[in-house]
Amino acid sequence: MKEIKIETSIQFCQLEDLEETDQQLVKKAIIATKNSYSPYSHFRVGAALRLANGMEIIGANQENAAYPVGLCAERTAIFAAQANYPEQPIVAIAITAANENGLVKNPVSPCGSCRQVMLEIEDRYKQPLKIFLYGTDGVYIINSVKDIMPLYFVDEAMH
C-alpha cells in the first residue's frame, strides 16, 4: 500500500489587500446577505460572482420550511448567471455569511453541493473559478474549486 499526499495552498489576506475589483465583489456578497430568506436558521449567506465580460451577479440563500427545497447563495447566483448569460464563463465568486450577531468572523466554505456545481463551471468553461471567502478576520483566496475538492468527479470520469 502506498500513501498519496494531497496538499492545498490557500492565501489569506485582509479585504483592503485585494485588488479593487475583487474588494467590490466581496462587498457585493456582503450586501447580498441582506437578500437572504433564512427564517429558520437565521444564517444569511451572500454570494457575488463575476462573469468574463465583467458583469456581476449576486445570490442569497433561500430557505423553506421543507428544508431540502431551499437553495444556497452560491447556487442561486450561479444558476441565475447560467440561465441569463450561458455563453459567459464565471471567473470569480465571493461568499460571505452573517448570523444574528452580524457578519461571521471566520470565512465560511461552500457546501459539497455548491462545490460540485462550481467544479462543473470550471469543467464547462475549461478555466479555474477564483473563490473569495470573506469573514471579518480576513479573506481566503482559492484559485480553483479543485483546491478545496481535490478528488473531484466530472464528466470525463465517466468515459
N, C-alpha and C positions, 0 to 999 in steps of 0.2 A: 504494500500500500504506500502511496506517496501522498504527501501533503501539498495542496495548492494554496498559495497565499494570495489573497486579493487585497489590494490597498487602494485607498481613495484619497485624493487630495482636495480639500475644500478650503477656500480662502475665507477669512473673517476680517471685516473692517467696520468702520463707523459709516453711517449714512453719508456724511459730508465728504468721505473719501472716494465715493463713487463718481463716475462721470455725470455731468448734469442731466443727460437724458435718462440715465439709469436711476438717479435720485428722483426724477419726476415720475418714473414708472412705479417706484416704491411708494411714493406719496399718493399716487392714484390708487394703489392697492389699499393703503390706509383709509382713504376716503371710501373705497368700496365696502369696507367693513360695515359702514352705516346702512348699506343696502341689504344687509343680511336679514333673513327672516328666520330667527332662531329662538322661538318662544319656549322651546323645551330644554335645550342645552345651555342657552344664553352664551354660547360661544360663537362669536361672529368672525367669519373668515372672509377676507377680501383678496381678490387676485386682479392683476392688471397685466395684459400681455401686449407685446409689440409685434406687429407684422413686418415683413421685409420692406414694405412700402412706407413704413414709419407710422402707420395708423395704430392707435392704441385702443384696446377694448377691455372693459372691466367685467368682473363677475363677483358674485357673493353667494355664500351658502344659503340654501333654501331648504328648510325642514318641513316636516309634515308629521301629523300625529301617527301615521303609519310610517315609522322610520325608514324602511327600505326605499320609499319613493322620494326621499329628499335627494339633494344633489350638492356636491362640494363646489366651492368657489372656483377652483381651478377648472373643473369641467364645464361650469356654466360659461366661463369666459372662452374656453377653447371651442366648445360646441357652437357658441354664437359666432365666433370668428370663422369656423369652418362652414357654417350654414350661409354666411353672408359674403365671405371672401375666400372661397375654396382654392383659388389659384395662388393665394398669398401664403408663403411659409410663415410660421410663427418662429421668431428668432429669440425672444426673451419673455420670461414671465416673472412677476414679483408676487409674493404671497406673504400675507401677514394675518394676525388674528388679535381679537380683543375678547376679554371676558367682562364680568360685571365690574371689575376694578379698572378697566381701561386696556390699552394695548399690552400684550404679553411681553414679558422680559426676555425670554429666550425665543429665538426663531422657531416656528412650527414647520414640520416637514409634511409633504403631501402624503396622503394615504396610498395604499397599494393600488387601488383602482385608478386614482389620478396619475400615479407613476406610470401605469400601463398605457393610459391614454397619451401622456406626454411622450412616452417611448415611441408610440406609433406615429406621433407627429414627426419625431426625428427620423424614423424609418421612411415615412411617406415622402418627406422633402429631402432626404439624404443630407441632412445637416444637423448639427447639435442645437439643442434648445438651452439657452443660458437661463439659469434659475437664481433668483434673488430671494432669500428667506429672511424676513425682517422681524426683529424683536427690538425692544428699546435698548437692550445692551449692545446691539450691533447687527450686522448683516452677514449671512453666509452666502458666498458666491460659489455656485456649482456650474461647471462648464457644460455638462451634459447629464441628462437623467441617468445615463448608463453609469455615472459615477456614484449614484445612490441606489442603483439597481443593477449590479454587475452581472448577475446570472439572469439575463432577460430572455423573454420569449417574443419573437416577432415572426412575421410571415415566412421568412427564409428558413426558419427552423422546421417548418412543415414540409419542406421539399427534400 
